[in-house]
């Protein structure tokens, strides 16, 4: 992917009844190829390890891409 570029993605399925398309989603890569920006605007540095690219720190995102807040669960009983 290229830095500072907006990409559009859309899933589709084809069978004997025809082709159906999912919702179109878009995202923009960070202007710098040394970081990525999450939905909250946090800038996360990236590092290349062999042929893979990883964030150099844990993500700090607080909501899903649809804007719904991710719950902060601290009670181990809630996880089970």
KACOR-V331969 format. One record per residue. N is the residue number from 1. RES is the residue in one letter. PHI is phi as a letter, one per 20 degrees, with the letter a starting at -180 (none if undefined). Layout:
n & res & phi
N & RES & PHI
N & RES & PHI
This chain:
n & res & phi
1 & X & none
2 & X & d
3 & X & f
4 & X & m
5 & X & d
6 & X & e
7 & X & d
8 & X & c
9 & X & c
10 & X & b
11 & X & e
12 & X & b
13 & X & c
14 & X & c
15 & X & b
16 & X & f
17 & X & e
18 & X & p
19 & X & c
20 & X & d
21 & X & d
22 & X & e
23 & X & f
24 & X & e
25 & X & c
26 & X & c
27 & X & b
28 & X & d
29 & X & f
30 & X & f
31 & X & f
32 & X & d
33 & X & e
34 & X & d
35 & X & b
36 & X & c
37 & X & d
38 & X & e
39 & X & f
40 & X & e
41 & X & n
42 & X & f
43 & X & e
44 & X & d
45 & X & f
46 & X & d
47 & X & c
48 & X & e
49 & X & c
50 & X & l
51 & X & d
52 & X & d
53 & X & d
54 & X & c
55 & X & f
56 & X & e
57 & X & b
58 & X & f
59 & X & f
60 & X & d
61 & X & f
62 & X & d
63 & X & b
64 & X & f
65 & X & f
66 & X & e
67 & X & n
68 & X & f
69 & X & f
70 & X & e
71 & X & f
72 & X & e
73 & X & e
74 & X & d
75 & X & e
76 & X & g
77 & X & f
78 & X & f
79 & X & f
80 & X & e
